[in-house]
Amino acid sequence: MANIKSAKKRILVTRTKTMRNKSIRSAVKTAMKKVDAAVAANDKAAAAEALQNAISTIDKACTKGVYHKNNASRKVSRLTKAVNSIA
């Protein structure tokens, strides 16, 4: 455990940011799972709606610095490709 006041503060701040990042990552994963479930069920309308929600969630995570912009772009691209593959 740290003895210096600034080091103690850094530990607290890091813990707070870690919890926030974990929450945002969890929301992104949930949104992606909803898109995948709709694609698996061949429900184009539900998949399109879930895709819009997922894109919004991923973009917010990217803006907040949780994901790198290329990582976020790749996730959006893969989800979009999956939704477009529904006949």
PyMOL Python script that loads the backbone (N, CA, C, O; Angstrom):
from pymol import cmd

cmd.read_pdbstr("""\
ATOM      1  N   MET A   1       0.838  -1.183   0.000  1.00  0.00           N
ATOM      2  CA  MET A   1       0.000   0.000   0.000  1.00  0.00           C
ATOM      3  C   MET A   1       0.888   1.253   0.000  1.00  0.00           C
ATOM      4  O   MET A   1       1.935   1.292   0.646  1.00  0.00           O
ATOM      5  N   ALA A   2       0.448   2.248  -0.725  1.00  0.00           N
ATOM      6  CA  ALA A   2       1.217   3.480  -0.850  1.00  0.00           C
ATOM      7  C   ALA A   2       1.189   4.286   0.442  1.00  0.00           C
ATOM      8  O   ALA A   2       0.210   4.259   1.188  1.00  0.00           O
ATOM      9  N   ASN A   3       2.284   5.006   0.692  1.00  0.00           N
ATOM     10  CA  ASN A   3       2.365   5.877   1.866  1.00  0.00           C
ATOM     11  C   ASN A   3       2.213   7.343   1.498  1.00  0.00           C
ATOM     12  O   ASN A   3       1.777   8.148   2.322  1.00  0.00           O
ATOM     13  N   ILE A   4       2.566   7.695   0.275  1.00  0.00           N
ATOM     14  CA  ILE A   4       2.535   9.085  -0.160  1.00  0.00           C
ATOM     15  C   ILE A   4       1.104   9.458  -0.534  1.00  0.00           C
ATOM     16  O   ILE A   4       0.378   8.674  -1.145  1.00  0.00           O
ATOM     17  N   LYS A   5       0.720  10.675  -0.150  1.00  0.00           N
ATOM     18  CA  LYS A   5      -0.662  11.124  -0.347  1.00  0.00           C
ATOM     19  C   LYS A   5      -1.069  11.100  -1.813  1.00  0.00           C
ATOM     20  O   LYS A   5      -2.167  10.652  -2.143  1.00  0.00           O
ATOM     21  N   SER A   6      -0.193  11.577  -2.695  1.00  0.00           N
ATOM     22  CA  SER A   6      -0.535  11.611  -4.127  1.00  0.00           C
ATOM     23  C   SER A   6      -0.671  10.200  -4.695  1.00  0.00           C
ATOM     24  O   SER A   6      -1.503   9.968  -5.573  1.00  0.00           O
ATOM     25  N   ALA A   7       0.128   9.263  -4.210  1.00  0.00           N
ATOM     26  CA  ALA A   7       0.043   7.875  -4.668  1.00  0.00           C
ATOM     27  C   ALA A   7      -1.272   7.242  -4.209  1.00  0.00           C
ATOM     28  O   ALA A   7      -1.894   6.471  -4.939  1.00  0.00           O
ATOM     29  N   LYS A   8      -1.680   7.583  -2.987  1.00  0.00           N
ATOM     30  CA  LYS A   8      -2.967   7.082  -2.478  1.00  0.00           C
ATOM     31  C   LYS A   8      -4.113   7.600  -3.335  1.00  0.00           C
ATOM     32  O   LYS A   8      -5.050   6.866  -3.649  1.00  0.00           O
ATOM     33  N   LYS A   9      -4.029   8.879  -3.712  1.00  0.00           N
ATOM     34  CA  LYS A   9      -5.074   9.467  -4.550  1.00  0.00           C
ATOM     35  C   LYS A   9      -5.106   8.789  -5.913  1.00  0.00           C
ATOM     36  O   LYS A   9      -6.182   8.512  -6.443  1.00  0.00           O
ATOM     37  N   ARG A  10      -3.947   8.524  -6.479  1.00  0.00           N
ATOM     38  CA  ARG A  10      -3.885   7.865  -7.793  1.00  0.00           C
ATOM     39  C   ARG A  10      -4.554   6.493  -7.723  1.00  0.00           C
ATOM     40  O   ARG A  10      -5.249   6.089  -8.656  1.00  0.00           O
ATOM     41  N   ILE A  11      -4.347   5.784  -6.626  1.00  0.00           N
ATOM     42  CA  ILE A  11      -4.981   4.465  -6.462  1.00  0.00           C
ATOM     43  C   ILE A  11      -6.498   4.602  -6.479  1.00  0.00           C
ATOM     44  O   ILE A  11      -7.189   3.815  -7.126  1.00  0.00           O
ATOM     45  N   LEU A  12      -7.018   5.600  -5.769  1.00  0.00           N
ATOM     46  CA  LEU A  12      -8.470   5.807  -5.723  1.00  0.00           C
ATOM     47  C   LEU A  12      -9.015   6.206  -7.095  1.00  0.00           C
ATOM     48  O   LEU A  12     -10.052   5.703  -7.527  1.00  0.00           O
ATOM     49  N   VAL A  13      -8.307   7.116  -7.778  1.00  0.00           N
ATOM     50  CA  VAL A  13      -8.759   7.579  -9.085  1.00  0.00           C
ATOM     51  C   VAL A  13      -8.729   6.439 -10.093  1.00  0.00           C
ATOM     52  O   VAL A  13      -9.648   6.285 -10.897  1.00  0.00           O
ATOM     53  N   THR A  14      -7.660   5.637 -10.044  1.00  0.00           N
ATOM     54  CA  THR A  14      -7.541   4.493 -10.954  1.00  0.00           C
ATOM     55  C   THR A  14      -8.664   3.498 -10.723  1.00  0.00           C
ATOM     56  O   THR A  14      -9.227   2.954 -11.673  1.00  0.00           O
ATOM     57  N   ARG A  15      -8.990   3.260  -9.456  1.00  0.00           N
ATOM     58  CA  ARG A  15     -10.075   2.327  -9.129  1.00  0.00           C
ATOM     59  C   ARG A  15     -11.404   2.827  -9.698  1.00  0.00           C
ATOM     60  O   ARG A  15     -12.182   2.049 -10.249  1.00  0.00           O
ATOM     61  N   THR A  16     -11.656   4.125  -9.561  1.00  0.00           N
ATOM     62  CA  THR A  16     -12.894   4.723 -10.067  1.00  0.00           C
ATOM     63  C   THR A  16     -12.972   4.600 -11.586  1.00  0.00           C
ATOM     64  O   THR A  16     -13.998   4.190 -12.128  1.00  0.00           O
ATOM     65  N   LYS A  17     -11.884   4.955 -12.272  1.00  0.00           N
ATOM     66  CA  LYS A  17     -11.861   4.892 -13.732  1.00  0.00           C
ATOM     67  C   LYS A  17     -11.983   3.463 -14.232  1.00  0.00           C
ATOM     68  O   LYS A  17     -12.626   3.212 -15.252  1.00  0.00           O
ATOM     69  N   THR A  18     -11.369   2.522 -13.517  1.00  0.00           N
ATOM     70  CA  THR A  18     -11.455   1.118 -13.900  1.00  0.00           C
ATOM     71  C   THR A  18     -12.890   0.618 -13.835  1.00  0.00           C
ATOM     72  O   THR A  18     -13.347  -0.094 -14.729  1.00  0.00           O
ATOM     73  N   MET A  19     -13.597   0.993 -12.777  1.00  0.00           N
ATOM     74  CA  MET A  19     -14.996   0.589 -12.631  1.00  0.00           C
ATOM     75  C   MET A  19     -15.853   1.177 -13.754  1.00  0.00           C
ATOM     76  O   MET A  19     -16.726   0.501 -14.299  1.00  0.00           O
ATOM     77  N   ARG A  20     -15.592   2.455 -14.095  1.00  0.00           N
ATOM     78  CA  ARG A  20     -16.335   3.123 -15.163  1.00  0.00           C
ATOM     79  C   ARG A  20     -16.077   2.441 -16.506  1.00  0.00           C
ATOM     80  O   ARG A  20     -17.006   2.182 -17.271  1.00  0.00           O
ATOM     81  N   ASN A  21     -14.807   2.155 -16.782  1.00  0.00           N
ATOM     82  CA  ASN A  21     -14.452   1.508 -18.044  1.00  0.00           C
ATOM     83  C   ASN A  21     -15.063   0.117 -18.145  1.00  0.00           C
ATOM     84  O   ASN A  21     -15.516  -0.295 -19.213  1.00  0.00           O
ATOM     85  N   LYS A  22     -15.073  -0.603 -17.027  1.00  0.00           N
ATOM     86  CA  LYS A  22     -15.639  -1.952 -17.009  1.00  0.00           C
ATOM     87  C   LYS A  22     -17.133  -1.908 -17.321  1.00  0.00           C
ATOM     88  O   LYS A  22     -17.652  -2.749 -18.055  1.00  0.00           O
ATOM     89  N   SER A  23     -17.810  -0.919 -16.753  1.00  0.00           N
ATOM     90  CA  SER A  23     -19.240  -0.749 -16.987  1.00  0.00           C
ATOM     91  C   SER A  23     -19.520  -0.449 -18.459  1.00  0.00           C
ATOM     92  O   SER A  23     -20.444  -1.013 -19.047  1.00  0.00           O
ATOM     93  N   ILE A  24     -18.727   0.431 -19.045  1.00  0.00           N
ATOM     94  CA  ILE A  24     -18.919   0.796 -20.452  1.00  0.00           C
ATOM     95  C   ILE A  24     -18.638  -0.389 -21.363  1.00  0.00           C
ATOM     96  O   ILE A  24     -19.378  -0.629 -22.317  1.00  0.00           O
ATOM     97  N   ARG A  25     -17.559  -1.142 -21.071  1.00  0.00           N
ATOM     98  CA  ARG A  25     -17.233  -2.327 -21.872  1.00  0.00           C
ATOM     99  C   ARG A  25     -18.351  -3.363 -21.799  1.00  0.00           C
ATOM    100  O   ARG A  25     -18.686  -4.003 -22.796  1.00  0.00           O
ATOM    101  N   SER A  26     -18.920  -3.519 -20.612  1.00  0.00           N
ATOM    102  CA  SER A  26     -20.011  -4.465 -20.416  1.00  0.00           C
ATOM    103  C   SER A  26     -21.222  -4.062 -21.250  1.00  0.00           C
ATOM    104  O   SER A  26     -21.872  -4.916 -21.853  1.00  0.00           O
ATOM    105  N   ALA A  27     -21.526  -2.769 -21.288  1.00  0.00           N
ATOM    106  CA  ALA A  27     -22.661  -2.280 -22.077  1.00  0.00           C
ATOM    107  C   ALA A  27     -22.439  -2.539 -23.563  1.00  0.00           C
ATOM    108  O   ALA A  27     -23.372  -2.898 -24.281  1.00  0.00           O
ATOM    109  N   VAL A  28     -21.201  -2.358 -24.022  1.00  0.00           N
ATOM    110  CA  VAL A  28     -20.880  -2.613 -25.429  1.00  0.00           C
ATOM    111  C   VAL A  28     -21.066  -4.094 -25.755  1.00  0.00           C
ATOM    112  O   VAL A  28     -21.651  -4.443 -26.781  1.00  0.00           O
ATOM    113  N   LYS A  29     -20.566  -4.956 -24.880  1.00  0.00           N
ATOM    114  CA  LYS A  29     -20.692  -6.402 -25.111  1.00  0.00           C
ATOM    115  C   LYS A  29     -22.155  -6.818 -25.158  1.00  0.00           C
ATOM    116  O   LYS A  29     -22.540  -7.633 -25.997  1.00  0.00           O
ATOM    117  N   THR A  30     -22.972  -6.268 -24.268  1.00  0.00           N
ATOM    118  CA  THR A  30     -24.395  -6.587 -24.238  1.00  0.00           C
ATOM    119  C   THR A  30     -25.073  -6.160 -25.529  1.00  0.00           C
ATOM    120  O   THR A  30     -25.876  -6.903 -26.094  1.00  0.00           O
ATOM    121  N   ALA A  31     -24.746  -4.952 -25.995  1.00  0.00           N
ATOM    122  CA  ALA A  31     -25.339  -4.454 -27.238  1.00  0.00           C
ATOM    123  C   ALA A  31     -24.942  -5.330 -28.421  1.00  0.00           C
ATOM    124  O   ALA A  31     -25.758  -5.595 -29.304  1.00  0.00           O
ATOM    125  N   MET A  32     -23.687  -5.778 -28.437  1.00  0.00           N
ATOM    126  CA  MET A  32     -23.218  -6.637 -29.528  1.00  0.00           C
ATOM    127  C   MET A  32     -23.919  -8.003 -29.490  1.00  0.00           C
ATOM    128  O   MET A  32     -24.254  -8.567 -30.532  1.00  0.00           O
ATOM    129  N   LYS A  33     -24.135  -8.520 -28.284  1.00  0.00           N
ATOM    130  CA  LYS A  33     -24.826  -9.804 -28.146  1.00  0.00           C
ATOM    131  C   LYS A  33     -26.264  -9.721 -28.648  1.00  0.00           C
ATOM    132  O   LYS A  33     -26.780 -10.675 -29.231  1.00  0.00           O
ATOM    133  N   LYS A  34     -26.914  -8.570 -28.417  1.00  0.00           N
ATOM    134  CA  LYS A  34     -28.292  -8.396 -28.892  1.00  0.00           C
ATOM    135  C   LYS A  34     -28.339  -8.403 -30.415  1.00  0.00           C
ATOM    136  O   LYS A  34     -29.262  -8.964 -31.005  1.00  0.00           O
ATOM    137  N   VAL A  35     -27.351  -7.785 -31.052  1.00  0.00           N
ATOM    138  CA  VAL A  35     -27.284  -7.797 -32.515  1.00  0.00           C
ATOM    139  C   VAL A  35     -27.060  -9.222 -33.007  1.00  0.00           C
ATOM    140  O   VAL A  35     -27.731  -9.670 -33.937  1.00  0.00           O
ATOM    141  N   ASP A  36     -26.127  -9.931 -32.392  1.00  0.00           N
ATOM    142  CA  ASP A  36     -25.832 -11.304 -32.801  1.00  0.00           C
ATOM    143  C   ASP A  36     -27.035 -12.219 -32.631  1.00  0.00           C
ATOM    144  O   ASP A  36     -27.277 -13.095 -33.462  1.00  0.00           O
ATOM    145  N   ALA A  37     -27.795 -12.018 -31.549  1.00  0.00           N
ATOM    146  CA  ALA A  37     -28.985 -12.836 -31.310  1.00  0.00           C
ATOM    147  C   ALA A  37     -30.038 -12.576 -32.381  1.00  0.00           C
ATOM    148  O   ALA A  37     -30.680 -13.511 -32.860  1.00  0.00           O
ATOM    149  N   ALA A  38     -30.218 -11.307 -32.759  1.00  0.00           N
ATOM    150  CA  ALA A  38     -31.197 -10.966 -33.795  1.00  0.00           C
ATOM    151  C   ALA A  38     -30.767 -11.519 -35.148  1.00  0.00           C
ATOM    152  O   ALA A  38     -31.606 -11.965 -35.932  1.00  0.00           O
ATOM    153  N   VAL A  39     -29.465 -11.492 -35.427  1.00  0.00           N
ATOM    154  CA  VAL A  39     -28.953 -12.048 -36.694  1.00  0.00           C
ATOM    155  C   VAL A  39     -29.161 -13.558 -36.716  1.00  0.00           C
ATOM    156  O   VAL A  39     -29.541 -14.123 -37.741  1.00  0.00           O
ATOM    157  N   ALA A  40     -28.911 -14.208 -35.582  1.00  0.00           N
ATOM    158  CA  ALA A  40     -29.091 -15.661 -35.502  1.00  0.00           C
ATOM    159  C   ALA A  40     -30.551 -16.051 -35.701  1.00  0.00           C
ATOM    160  O   ALA A  40     -30.845 -17.120 -36.235  1.00  0.00           O
ATOM    161  N   ALA A  41     -31.471 -15.174 -35.267  1.00  0.00           N
ATOM    162  CA  ALA A  41     -32.906 -15.448 -35.408  1.00  0.00           C
ATOM    163  C   ALA A  41     -33.444 -15.018 -36.772  1.00  0.00           C
ATOM    164  O   ALA A  41     -34.632 -15.186 -37.049  1.00  0.00           O
ATOM    165  N   ASN A  42     -32.574 -14.461 -37.629  1.00  0.00           N
ATOM    166  CA  ASN A  42     -32.957 -13.978 -38.964  1.00  0.00           C
ATOM    167  C   ASN A  42     -34.061 -12.922 -38.906  1.00  0.00           C
ATOM    168  O   ASN A  42     -34.924 -12.863 -39.782  1.00  0.00           O
ATOM    169  N   ASP A  43     -34.022 -12.100 -37.878  1.00  0.00           N
ATOM    170  CA  ASP A  43     -35.000 -11.019 -37.716  1.00  0.00           C
ATOM    171  C   ASP A  43     -34.350  -9.707 -38.150  1.00  0.00           C
ATOM    172  O   ASP A  43     -33.654  -9.052 -37.374  1.00  0.00           O
ATOM    173  N   LYS A  44     -34.595  -9.338 -39.412  1.00  0.00           N
ATOM    174  CA  LYS A  44     -33.903  -8.181 -39.989  1.00  0.00           C
ATOM    175  C   LYS A  44     -34.273  -6.872 -39.283  1.00  0.00           C
ATOM    176  O   LYS A  44     -33.404  -6.031 -39.049  1.00  0.00           O
ATOM    177  N   ALA A  45     -35.549  -6.694 -38.943  1.00  0.00           N
ATOM    178  CA  ALA A  45     -35.982  -5.455 -38.300  1.00  0.00           C
ATOM    179  C   ALA A  45     -35.350  -5.300 -36.916  1.00  0.00           C
ATOM    180  O   ALA A  45     -34.835  -4.235 -36.574  1.00  0.00           O
ATOM    181  N   ALA A  46     -35.396  -6.366 -36.134  1.00  0.00           N
ATOM    182  CA  ALA A  46     -34.813  -6.315 -34.795  1.00  0.00           C
ATOM    183  C   ALA A  46     -33.301  -6.145 -34.864  1.00  0.00           C
ATOM    184  O   ALA A  46     -32.710  -5.447 -34.039  1.00  0.00           O
ATOM    185  N   ALA A  47     -32.680  -6.784 -35.849  1.00  0.00           N
ATOM    186  CA  ALA A  47     -31.228  -6.681 -36.008  1.00  0.00           C
ATOM    187  C   ALA A  47     -30.823  -5.248 -36.363  1.00  0.00           C
ATOM    188  O   ALA A  47     -29.829  -4.730 -35.854  1.00  0.00           O
ATOM    189  N   ALA A  48     -31.603  -4.618 -37.240  1.00  0.00           N
ATOM    190  CA  ALA A  48     -31.292  -3.241 -37.640  1.00  0.00           C
ATOM    191  C   ALA A  48     -31.434  -2.291 -36.456  1.00  0.00           C
ATOM    192  O   ALA A  48     -30.615  -1.391 -36.270  1.00  0.00           O
ATOM    193  N   GLU A  49     -32.466  -2.497 -35.669  1.00  0.00           N
ATOM    194  CA  GLU A  49     -32.678  -1.644 -34.495  1.00  0.00           C
ATOM    195  C   GLU A  49     -31.574  -1.857 -33.460  1.00  0.00           C
ATOM    196  O   GLU A  49     -31.049  -0.901 -32.888  1.00  0.00           O
ATOM    197  N   ALA A  50     -31.229  -3.131 -33.228  1.00  0.00           N
ATOM    198  CA  ALA A  50     -30.167  -3.453 -32.281  1.00  0.00           C
ATOM    199  C   ALA A  50     -28.821  -2.922 -32.777  1.00  0.00           C
ATOM    200  O   ALA A  50     -27.975  -2.519 -31.979  1.00  0.00           O
ATOM    201  N   LEU A  51     -28.630  -2.924 -34.093  1.00  0.00           N
ATOM    202  CA  LEU A  51     -27.391  -2.411 -34.676  1.00  0.00           C
ATOM    203  C   LEU A  51     -27.243  -0.914 -34.398  1.00  0.00           C
ATOM    204  O   LEU A  51     -26.163  -0.454 -34.026  1.00  0.00           O
ATOM    205  N   GLN A  52     -28.318  -0.161 -34.578  1.00  0.00           N
ATOM    206  CA  GLN A  52     -28.259   1.279 -34.313  1.00  0.00           C
ATOM    207  C   GLN A  52     -27.897   1.552 -32.855  1.00  0.00           C
ATOM    208  O   GLN A  52     -27.095   2.439 -32.561  1.00  0.00           O
ATOM    209  N   ASN A  53     -28.492   0.786 -31.955  1.00  0.00           N
ATOM    210  CA  ASN A  53     -28.189   0.930 -30.535  1.00  0.00           C
ATOM    211  C   ASN A  53     -26.734   0.573 -30.247  1.00  0.00           C
ATOM    212  O   ASN A  53     -26.056   1.259 -29.482  1.00  0.00           O
ATOM    213  N   ALA A  54     -26.263  -0.507 -30.867  1.00  0.00           N
ATOM    214  CA  ALA A  54     -24.887  -0.960 -30.649  1.00  0.00           C
ATOM    215  C   ALA A  54     -23.881   0.058 -31.183  1.00  0.00           C
ATOM    216  O   ALA A  54     -22.872   0.336 -30.536  1.00  0.00           O
ATOM    217  N   ILE A  55     -24.154   0.607 -32.354  1.00  0.00           N
ATOM    218  CA  ILE A  55     -23.252   1.609 -32.940  1.00  0.00           C
ATOM    219  C   ILE A  55     -23.157   2.824 -32.026  1.00  0.00           C
ATOM    220  O   ILE A  55     -22.071   3.359 -31.806  1.00  0.00           O
ATOM    221  N   SER A  56     -24.291   3.254 -31.500  1.00  0.00           N
ATOM    222  CA  SER A  56     -24.315   4.391 -30.591  1.00  0.00           C
ATOM    223  C   SER A  56     -23.491   4.106 -29.342  1.00  0.00           C
ATOM    224  O   SER A  56     -22.706   4.946 -28.902  1.00  0.00           O
ATOM    225  N   THR A  57     -23.674   2.927 -28.780  1.00  0.00           N
ATOM    226  CA  THR A  57     -22.956   2.543 -27.567  1.00  0.00           C
ATOM    227  C   THR A  57     -21.454   2.453 -27.822  1.00  0.00           C
ATOM    228  O   THR A  57     -20.655   2.909 -27.004  1.00  0.00           O
ATOM    229  N   ILE A  58     -21.072   1.867 -28.949  1.00  0.00           N
ATOM    230  CA  ILE A  58     -19.657   1.722 -29.289  1.00  0.00           C
ATOM    231  C   ILE A  58     -19.018   3.089 -29.521  1.00  0.00           C
ATOM    232  O   ILE A  58     -17.899   3.339 -29.073  1.00  0.00           O
ATOM    233  N   ASP A  59     -19.728   3.972 -30.220  1.00  0.00           N
ATOM    234  CA  ASP A  59     -19.193   5.311 -30.478  1.00  0.00           C
ATOM    235  C   ASP A  59     -19.000   6.101 -29.184  1.00  0.00           C
ATOM    236  O   ASP A  59     -18.024   6.836 -29.039  1.00  0.00           O
ATOM    237  N   LYS A  60     -19.934   5.945 -28.251  1.00  0.00           N
ATOM    238  CA  LYS A  60     -19.785   6.629 -26.967  1.00  0.00           C
ATOM    239  C   LYS A  60     -18.563   6.101 -26.221  1.00  0.00           C
ATOM    240  O   LYS A  60     -17.815   6.874 -25.622  1.00  0.00           O
ATOM    241  N   ALA A  61     -18.362   4.778 -26.260  1.00  0.00           N
ATOM    242  CA  ALA A  61     -17.203   4.181 -25.596  1.00  0.00           C
ATOM    243  C   ALA A  61     -15.907   4.677 -26.231  1.00  0.00           C
ATOM    244  O   ALA A  61     -14.920   4.917 -25.535  1.00  0.00           O
ATOM    245  N   CYS A  62     -15.913   4.829 -27.547  1.00  0.00           N
ATOM    246  CA  CYS A  62     -14.745   5.326 -28.267  1.00  0.00           C
ATOM    247  C   CYS A  62     -14.473   6.779 -27.889  1.00  0.00           C
ATOM    248  O   CYS A  62     -13.324   7.159 -27.663  1.00  0.00           O
ATOM    249  N   THR A  63     -15.516   7.583 -27.822  1.00  0.00           N
ATOM    250  CA  THR A  63     -15.376   8.995 -27.474  1.00  0.00           C
ATOM    251  C   THR A  63     -14.804   9.167 -26.065  1.00  0.00           C
ATOM    252  O   THR A  63     -14.024  10.087 -25.814  1.00  0.00           O
ATOM    253  N   LYS A  64     -15.194   8.282 -25.154  1.00  0.00           N
ATOM    254  CA  LYS A  64     -14.740   8.382 -23.775  1.00  0.00           C
ATOM    255  C   LYS A  64     -13.355   7.776 -23.579  1.00  0.00           C
ATOM    256  O   LYS A  64     -12.796   7.842 -22.484  1.00  0.00           O
ATOM    257  N   GLY A  65     -12.798   7.185 -24.639  1.00  0.00           N
ATOM    258  CA  GLY A  65     -11.441   6.659 -24.555  1.00  0.00           C
ATOM    259  C   GLY A  65     -11.341   5.241 -24.050  1.00  0.00           C
ATOM    260  O   GLY A  65     -10.249   4.773 -23.729  1.00  0.00           O
ATOM    261  N   VAL A  66     -12.467   4.546 -23.973  1.00  0.00           N
ATOM    262  CA  VAL A  66     -12.438   3.159 -23.508  1.00  0.00           C
ATOM    263  C   VAL A  66     -11.905   2.247 -24.605  1.00  0.00           C
ATOM    264  O   VAL A  66     -11.159   1.307 -24.331  1.00  0.00           O
ATOM    265  N   TYR A  67     -12.291   2.530 -25.852  1.00  0.00           N
ATOM    266  CA  TYR A  67     -11.809   1.777 -27.007  1.00  0.00           C
ATOM    267  C   TYR A  67     -11.037   2.704 -27.934  1.00  0.00           C
ATOM    268  O   TYR A  67     -11.350   3.890 -28.039  1.00  0.00           O
ATOM    269  N   HIS A  68     -10.041   2.165 -28.598  1.00  0.00           N
ATOM    270  CA  HIS A  68      -9.332   2.902 -29.647  1.00  0.00           C
ATOM    271  C   HIS A  68     -10.273   3.045 -30.832  1.00  0.00           C
ATOM    272  O   HIS A  68     -11.149   2.205 -31.036  1.00  0.00           O
ATOM    273  N   LYS A  69     -10.097   4.102 -31.614  1.00  0.00           N
ATOM    274  CA  LYS A  69     -11.029   4.372 -32.707  1.00  0.00           C
ATOM    275  C   LYS A  69     -11.034   3.260 -33.752  1.00  0.00           C
ATOM    276  O   LYS A  69     -12.080   2.968 -34.332  1.00  0.00           O
ATOM    277  N   ASN A  70      -9.884   2.636 -34.001  1.00  0.00           N
ATOM    278  CA  ASN A  70      -9.837   1.545 -34.976  1.00  0.00           C
ATOM    279  C   ASN A  70     -10.557   0.302 -34.438  1.00  0.00           C
ATOM    280  O   ASN A  70     -11.211  -0.421 -35.190  1.00  0.00           O
ATOM    281  N   ASN A  71     -10.428   0.070 -33.142  1.00  0.00           N
ATOM    282  CA  ASN A  71     -11.111  -1.060 -32.516  1.00  0.00           C
ATOM    283  C   ASN A  71     -12.626  -0.861 -32.609  1.00  0.00           C
ATOM    284  O   ASN A  71     -13.363  -1.787 -32.949  1.00  0.00           O
ATOM    285  N   ALA A  72     -13.076   0.344 -32.305  1.00  0.00           N
ATOM    286  CA  ALA A  72     -14.509   0.656 -32.375  1.00  0.00           C
ATOM    287  C   ALA A  72     -15.007   0.522 -33.807  1.00  0.00           C
ATOM    288  O   ALA A  72     -16.083  -0.027 -34.044  1.00  0.00           O
ATOM    289  N   SER A  73     -14.232   1.019 -34.758  1.00  0.00           N
ATOM    290  CA  SER A  73     -14.608   0.950 -36.164  1.00  0.00           C
ATOM    291  C   SER A  73     -14.720  -0.499 -36.624  1.00  0.00           C
ATOM    292  O   SER A  73     -15.633  -0.853 -37.370  1.00  0.00           O
ATOM    293  N   ARG A  74     -13.792  -1.328 -36.176  1.00  0.00           N
ATOM    294  CA  ARG A  74     -13.813  -2.745 -36.542  1.00  0.00           C
ATOM    295  C   ARG A  74     -15.052  -3.442 -35.989  1.00  0.00           C
ATOM    296  O   ARG A  74     -15.677  -4.245 -36.683  1.00  0.00           O
ATOM    297  N   LYS A  75     -15.406  -3.140 -34.751  1.00  0.00           N
ATOM    298  CA  LYS A  75     -16.604  -3.737 -34.146  1.00  0.00           C
ATOM    299  C   LYS A  75     -17.858  -3.345 -34.925  1.00  0.00           C
ATOM    300  O   LYS A  75     -18.705  -4.189 -35.218  1.00  0.00           O
ATOM    301  N   VAL A  76     -17.970  -2.047 -35.260  1.00  0.00           N
ATOM    302  CA  VAL A  76     -19.130  -1.559 -36.006  1.00  0.00           C
ATOM    303  C   VAL A  76     -19.190  -2.230 -37.375  1.00  0.00           C
ATOM    304  O   VAL A  76     -20.259  -2.641 -37.825  1.00  0.00           O
ATOM    305  N   SER A  77     -18.051  -2.336 -38.027  1.00  0.00           N
ATOM    306  CA  SER A  77     -17.989  -2.930 -39.360  1.00  0.00           C
ATOM    307  C   SER A  77     -18.443  -4.387 -39.336  1.00  0.00           C
ATOM    308  O   SER A  77     -19.214  -4.814 -40.195  1.00  0.00           O
ATOM    309  N   ARG A  78     -17.973  -5.132 -38.371  1.00  0.00           N
ATOM    310  CA  ARG A  78     -18.337  -6.560 -38.276  1.00  0.00           C
ATOM    311  C   ARG A  78     -19.825  -6.734 -37.992  1.00  0.00           C
ATOM    312  O   ARG A  78     -20.476  -7.608 -38.566  1.00  0.00           O
ATOM    313  N   LEU A  79     -20.358  -5.899 -37.105  1.00  0.00           N
ATOM    314  CA  LEU A  79     -21.788  -5.988 -36.797  1.00  0.00           C
ATOM    315  C   LEU A  79     -22.631  -5.622 -38.014  1.00  0.00           C
ATOM    316  O   LEU A  79     -23.627  -6.283 -38.308  1.00  0.00           O
ATOM    317  N   THR A  80     -22.231  -4.572 -38.716  1.00  0.00           N
ATOM    318  CA  THR A  80     -22.968  -4.128 -39.897  1.00  0.00           C
ATOM    319  C   THR A  80     -22.952  -5.213 -40.974  1.00  0.00           C
ATOM    320  O   THR A  80     -23.964  -5.485 -41.620  1.00  0.00           O
ATOM    321  N   LYS A  81     -21.796  -5.817 -41.149  1.00  0.00           N
ATOM    322  CA  LYS A  81     -21.658  -6.889 -42.145  1.00  0.00           C
ATOM    323  C   LYS A  81     -22.566  -8.071 -41.787  1.00  0.00           C
ATOM    324  O   LYS A  81     -23.178  -8.674 -42.669  1.00  0.00           O
ATOM    325  N   ALA A  82     -22.652  -8.398 -40.498  1.00  0.00           N
ATOM    326  CA  ALA A  82     -23.509  -9.492 -40.054  1.00  0.00           C
ATOM    327  C   ALA A  82     -24.977  -9.189 -40.318  1.00  0.00           C
ATOM    328  O   ALA A  82     -25.730 -10.049 -40.775  1.00  0.00           O
ATOM    329  N   VAL A  83     -25.375  -7.943 -40.023  1.00  0.00           N
ATOM    330  CA  VAL A  83     -26.786  -7.563 -40.241  1.00  0.00           C
ATOM    331  C   VAL A  83     -27.110  -7.565 -41.735  1.00  0.00           C
ATOM    332  O   VAL A  83     -28.190  -8.000 -42.135  1.00  0.00           O
ATOM    333  N   ASN A  84     -26.189  -7.087 -42.550  1.00  0.00           N
ATOM    334  CA  ASN A  84     -26.415  -7.041 -43.996  1.00  0.00           C
ATOM    335  C   ASN A  84     -26.430  -8.434 -44.626  1.00  0.00           C
ATOM    336  O   ASN A  84     -26.932  -8.605 -45.737  1.00  0.00           O
ATOM    337  N   SER A  85     -25.883  -9.429 -43.925  1.00  0.00           N
ATOM    338  CA  SER A  85     -25.852 -10.783 -44.486  1.00  0.00           C
ATOM    339  C   SER A  85     -27.205 -11.485 -44.381  1.00  0.00           C
ATOM    340  O   SER A  85     -27.398 -12.540 -44.986  1.00  0.00           O
ATOM    341  N   ILE A  86     -28.148 -10.912 -43.619  1.00  0.00           N
ATOM    342  CA  ILE A  86     -29.479 -11.514 -43.497  1.00  0.00           C
ATOM    343  C   ILE A  86     -30.204 -11.348 -44.840  1.00  0.00           C
ATOM    344  O   ILE A  86     -30.297 -10.250 -45.390  1.00  0.00           O
ATOM    345  N   ALA A  87     -30.701 -12.452 -45.334  1.00  0.00           N
ATOM    346  CA  ALA A  87     -31.357 -12.426 -46.658  1.00  0.00           C
ATOM    347  C   ALA A  87     -32.719 -11.778 -46.612  1.00  0.00           C
ATOM    348  O   ALA A  87     -33.391 -11.681 -47.638  1.00  0.00           O
TER     349      ALA A  87
END
""", "prot")
cmd.dss("prot")
cmd.show_as("cartoon", "prot")
cmd.util.cbc("prot")
cmd.orient("prot")
